[in-house]
């Protein structure tokens, strides 16, 4: 399988090189100059130079113009970049139309933890069922009463309650055979 990094991973790489810049702004100028996804074929040196050129452009036009340009490209912060602090059980989910599956969780009152597992759960789902590459991955909050474990908890090293599992724990685990058929 050809691995394609997520936008969160792209933004993390940008933040390392230029922490004072909005990664969405940098991404928009990377796309303008090199095309969407071009960073995947760049060496680290090429990527660092491309980010430097993008930040130079942002300095020239200003942050307000960079924001307008990013929005005109259809880019905005991913909704799941900022953790929610509302009470509830958080899950990593995959959505196809009106159907969804919980892939990991529950993470009680811990949206940040759910966010940290999105990329890993996405990769497991795509490995198990290639058609999920077209589905939406993210997080969802459920009431405390909903406590079903995510189908990939075992594969992600989590127990039924979304807590890092003890590798010696022999409690019944979840079968992670996966196929998304809404």
N, C-alpha and C positions, 0 to 999 in steps of 0.2 A: 504494500500500500504506500502510495506517495503521501508523505506527511506535509500538511499545510498548517503552519502556525496560525493561531487565532489572532484577532485584533488585540486582545488583551496582552498577548505575548509580544506583538509588534510594539504596542505602547510601552511595555516594560523595557524593551530594548532602547526605545527612544528616550525614556526617562533616565536610563543609566547614562546616556551620552549627553543629554541636554535637559537636566531636571527642572530648569527654570522656564521651559516652554511647554505649552499645552500639546500633548502628543497628537491630538486630532488635527491641530493646525499643521504640525510637521508632516503628518500623514498626507494631508491634502496637497502640500507642495511636493512631496515625494511622488504622489500619483501624477501630478501635473507634469513633472519633469521626466519620470521614468515609466509611468504606467502602473495600474493597480497590480499588486502582487509581485512587482519587480524585485522587491527587497529579498524575496526568497531565493533568488539566483545570485545575489551579490555576496562577495566576500565580506568579512567583517570590516576590512579597510575601506572597501567601496561603500558599504552601508554608512560607516562613520562619516565619510566625505559627503555622501548624499544628504545626511542629516545636517551636517554643517552648512551646506548650501541652502537647504530649506530654512534653517534658522536665520541665515543671513537675509533671506528674502522676507521673513517675518519681521526682522528688525527694520527693513526698508519700508514695508507697507504699514507696520503697526499691528497691534493685537486685534483691534476692532475690525480692520480690513481682513486680517487672517481668519477671524471668526466668520465674517460674511462669506469669504471664499470657501471655507470648509463647508458651510451650510449649503452654498450653491452647488457643491460637489455631492451633496446628499450625505455628508459626514456629520455626525454628532457623537457626543460621548455615548458609549454603550450604556444602556440603562442599568446594567448590573455592575458598573464600576464602583459605585458608592454603596456600601452596605446599609441596609435598612435596619432600624433599631426597634421596630415594633415587635411585640411579643407574639410568639407562635412557633410552630415547627417548620423549619425551612428545609427545602429539598432541591436537589438538582433535577431538572426535568427536561424531557424532550417532548416537543409538541408538533403534531401534524394535523393541520386544520383545527377542528374542535376537540381532538383527542390528545391526551397526554399520558406520559408514564413517568413515575418517580424513579430516577436512576440511583440516587444516593440520598441518605438522610434517614430519619429526621435529625436535624440539628436544632435542638431546643434553644430558641432565642439567639441564634448565632448565624445570621445571614452571611457574615464574612467567611465562615467555615464552608457554607454551601458554595459560595463563589469560588473558593479555592479548589473545589473539586470539579468544576464545570468542564475544563479542558480534558482532564483525565477520563471523566465519564463519557464525554463526547467521543473520544478516541476509542474507548471500549465499545460503544454503541456502533460506531462506523465499522470497526473490525468485525463485529458480530453480524451486522446487517448493513450492507453497502447503501441501501436506499435511504438510510437515515442521514446521509450527507446533505440531503435537501431539506431536512427538518430543522426546526428552531430549537436551540438548546439554551437553557437559562436556569433561573431559579423561581421558586414559588413558595409562598407562605401559606400554611394551613393552620386551622385551629389546633389547640393542644390535643383534642380528642382524636385527631387523625394521627396514628402512630405506625402505620405500615412501613416496614423497612424498604429502602431503595433496592432495586433488583441487582445493582452492582456493589452493594455494601461489602460483600465478602471479597470481591476482586480489588476493591479499593482499601482493604485492610480495616474495614469498619464492622462493628457489631450491629445487631438489629436496631440499636438505639442511636446509631450514627456516631458512636464513640470509637476511637482507635481500638481495634480488637487485640487482645492478647494472643499472640501466635500459638500459645499452648492451650488456649480455650477450645474445648471440644464440643461446645454447645452446638445444637443444630444450626446449620448455616443455610443461606438462601441459594437456591439453584439459579445461577445467572444465565441460563440459556435465554437468549434474547432474540426476539423478532417483533418488529413493531407492525401490528396489523390493526389499524383503527376500525 
